[in-house]
Amino acid sequence: MTPLDKPVRREVQIGDELYTLTIDPAGLKLVPKGRRKGLELAWSELVSGDAALAAALQASLQEK
């Protein structure tokens, strides 16, 4: 198995929108193409089950 020791970036299309997915040792980040802010999720949040709560909190903060 190859260790994840540096960021890996991929472009992904969701519906009609393009996003950049970055996977790194800290977690993952999904950002609309050409933007800086997006959804960030730490690996610890994912494995602890707090992923939905963290995603909802980030979404509510970005709406303001």
Backbone bond lengths (Angstrom), bond angles and torsions (degrees), N, CA, C in turn:
res aa  C-N    CA-C-N  psi(-1)  N-CA   C-N-CA  omega(-1)  CA-C   N-CA-C  phi
1 M - - - 1.445 - - 1.540 108.06 -
2 T 1.304 116.83 137.99 1.462 122.48 178.94 1.528 109.99 -85.75
3 P 1.335 117.98 125.05 1.469 119.48 179.04 1.532 111.38 -70.11
4 L 1.311 115.73 148.34 1.466 121.85 177.63 1.525 107.00 -91.62
5 D 1.336 116.82 94.47 1.457 120.21 -176.06 1.524 113.83 -114.70
6 K 1.330 116.85 -2.72 1.463 121.10 175.89 1.529 108.47 -148.32
7 P 1.320 118.11 158.82 1.474 120.55 -177.55 1.526 112.76 -63.11
8 V 1.333 114.43 142.46 1.462 122.72 174.61 1.523 106.29 -119.07
9 R 1.319 117.06 124.98 1.468 121.26 -179.13 1.515 110.21 -113.93
10 R 1.325 114.45 136.28 1.460 120.64 177.68 1.517 109.01 -139.58
11 E 1.309 115.53 148.46 1.467 121.34 175.06 1.515 107.84 -93.99
12 V 1.330 116.00 135.77 1.459 120.67 179.81 1.526 108.70 -134.59
13 Q 1.319 116.30 139.64 1.457 121.29 178.17 1.519 108.54 -102.49
14 I 1.333 115.98 124.96 1.462 122.39 177.02 1.518 106.07 -120.34
15 G 1.314 115.91 111.05 1.462 119.78 -172.67 1.515 108.76 65.13
16 D 1.332 117.16 -125.58 1.471 121.72 178.12 1.522 112.62 -97.65
17 E 1.329 117.55 -1.32 1.468 121.88 -174.77 1.525 111.78 -99.12
18 L 1.343 115.58 144.62 1.463 121.25 174.34 1.519 109.58 -99.83
19 Y 1.330 116.03 138.92 1.460 122.94 179.94 1.516 108.89 -130.30
20 T 1.333 115.14 158.17 1.450 121.53 172.12 1.521 107.46 -110.28
21 L 1.320 116.82 124.04 1.455 122.78 177.20 1.521 107.56 -104.98
22 T 1.328 116.27 123.43 1.452 121.68 176.96 1.519 108.21 -115.52
23 I 1.314 116.12 124.08 1.458 122.28 177.38 1.524 106.96 -114.06
24 D 1.341 116.35 124.96 1.461 120.38 179.33 1.526 109.09 -139.40
25 P 1.329 118.51 176.87 1.461 120.00 -177.37 1.533 113.87 -59.75
26 A 1.320 119.04 -23.61 1.465 121.92 -179.30 1.525 112.53 -82.25
27 G 1.332 117.84 -29.56 1.459 120.93 -177.67 1.510 110.74 161.54
28 L 1.332 115.20 -147.49 1.470 118.53 179.28 1.519 110.28 -134.19
29 K 1.325 115.46 157.97 1.453 122.33 -178.89 1.524 108.22 -139.93
30 L 1.332 115.90 130.67 1.460 122.16 178.24 1.520 107.69 -119.26
31 V 1.343 115.89 118.65 1.457 122.01 -172.90 1.526 109.64 -130.44
32 P 1.336 117.77 134.72 1.475 118.28 173.71 1.528 110.21 -56.68
33 K 1.304 116.06 138.87 1.474 121.62 -177.44 1.527 110.63 -53.49
34 G 1.335 116.78 129.29 1.445 122.27 178.70 1.518 114.23 87.53
35 R 1.308 117.60 2.47 1.464 121.97 179.69 1.525 110.10 -113.64
36 R 1.339 115.66 167.35 1.460 120.28 178.15 1.520 112.40 -106.88
37 K 1.322 116.42 -29.64 1.457 120.20 -176.63 1.518 109.96 -97.28
38 G 1.320 114.58 141.43 1.450 120.00 179.15 1.508 110.37 -166.30
39 L 1.293 116.24 -158.48 1.456 122.91 -178.43 1.520 109.25 -90.55
40 E 1.336 116.54 124.76 1.463 121.65 176.53 1.515 108.49 -116.30
41 L 1.324 115.42 140.09 1.448 120.65 -179.09 1.525 109.03 -140.75
42 A 1.328 115.62 120.67 1.465 120.50 178.05 1.519 109.57 -79.46
43 W 1.312 116.65 148.68 1.463 120.91 179.59 1.526 110.48 -58.86
44 S 1.334 117.09 -37.57 1.467 120.10 -179.23 1.526 111.26 -63.46
45 E 1.349 117.60 -35.56 1.459 120.89 176.91 1.525 110.91 -66.87
46 L 1.313 115.65 -37.35 1.463 120.64 -178.82 1.525 111.48 -66.85
47 V 1.321 117.29 -46.71 1.459 120.04 -176.72 1.525 112.84 -77.03
48 S 1.334 117.96 -23.54 1.465 120.09 -179.74 1.525 112.42 -85.11
49 G 1.334 116.45 -9.64 1.452 119.36 -178.81 1.515 113.27 90.51
50 D 1.327 117.91 2.65 1.461 121.83 -179.90 1.523 112.60 -87.26
51 A 1.317 118.20 7.66 1.464 121.76 -175.13 1.519 111.85 -61.43
52 A 1.314 118.75 -44.77 1.466 121.37 -178.63 1.516 110.59 -65.27
53 L 1.325 116.73 -40.53 1.459 120.77 178.85 1.526 110.78 -65.10
54 A 1.323 117.23 -44.14 1.466 121.20 179.88 1.522 110.82 -64.31
55 A 1.317 118.28 -40.83 1.467 122.31 179.59 1.522 110.24 -65.41
56 A 1.334 117.61 -42.17 1.465 120.79 179.61 1.518 111.07 -66.04
57 L 1.316 117.03 -39.06 1.466 120.37 178.48 1.522 111.32 -64.82
58 Q 1.320 116.89 -45.04 1.462 119.81 179.59 1.515 110.90 -63.57
59 A 1.307 117.87 -40.40 1.469 121.42 179.79 1.523 110.41 -63.77
60 S 1.319 117.27 -40.53 1.464 119.65 -179.43 1.523 111.43 -68.98
61 L 1.327 117.29 -32.78 1.464 120.70 178.78 1.531 111.70 -72.25
62 Q 1.321 117.25 -33.66 1.464 120.87 -178.36 1.522 112.25 -76.19
63 E 1.313 118.00 -21.70 1.468 121.29 -179.45 1.513 111.72 -73.24
64 K 1.311 118.22 -21.95 1.473 122.18 -175.33 1.502 112.18 -84.42
